[in-house]
Amino acid sequence: MNELDSQFHQAADEARQLRQRPDNDTLLSLYALYKQALEGDVHDCQPTSFFDFIGTAKQEAWGRLKGMPQGEAMQRYVELVRQLLV
């Protein structure tokens, strides 16, 4: 595991233990960056229900990162978590 991988996994642990819940836009950013970092570009599957607004928002947020290298997504995720910890 390289340094960025270590920082990313540490940031993921810290994000789960934040004292204050981030706003919805920040949560979507965290989700999208996390998924992009681990899985790469979004898959073409959509939420199973038209009324799954949260699932749709997550897929759309992740989709906006299409083409972003996984290493860049990791770095941006780490930076966002660090901002939330301040």
N, C-alpha and C positions, 0 to 999 in steps of 0.2 A: 504494500500500500504506500503510495507516495504522499507527500506533504499535503497536497490539495485534497486528496481523498480523506486524510485524517481530519483536516479542518472541516470538511463538508460533513462528515459523520458526527463530529463534535457539535457543529452548529445545529444539526438535526436534533440531537439530544437536547441542546439548550432551547431550541424552539418549542419543544414539547413541554418545557418547564417554565415558560415565560410567566411572570407574575401577573401581567395584565394581558387580556385577550386583544390582539391587534384588530383593527377595523377590517371590514370585509374585503376591501380592495387589496390590503396588505396580505390577508390570508390567501386570496387568489394568487397573488404574486408568489408567495411562498410555495403554494401547491404547484404552480406551473413550473417554477424554477427547479423544484425537487424532482418532478416527473421528467423534465427535460434532461436534467443531470443524470438520472438513473436509466431512463429508457430511450432517450433521444426524441425524435419527432413524434408528435401525437399520432395515434392510430386512428383509422377512419371510423371507429365505432362511436356511435352517439349514445346518450343515455337511453334507457329502455322506455321511458315514458316522456311524452310531450310535457307533462306537468312536473318533471324533475328539473326544476329551475336551478337548483344548486349544482347538479351534475352537468347541466348544460353550461353554466357559467364556468365551471372548472375546465371542461373540454375546450371552451372558447379561449380561456386564458392560456392554456397550454398550447393551443393551436397558434396563438400569436407569436410564440417563440420558435415556430418551425424554422429549421435551418440553423439555429444557434448551436454552436459546438457544445458538447456536453461539458467540457472543461470550463468554458465561459459561464455556463449555467451554474456550475458548482461554485465558481468564484463569486458570481452575483448573489447566489443564495447565502453564502458565508457573509458577505458584506451586509446584506439586508438583515440577517439575524443579529449581527454585531450592532447595527443601528438600533434595533429594538431593545437590545440589552442596556443601552445607555440611559 
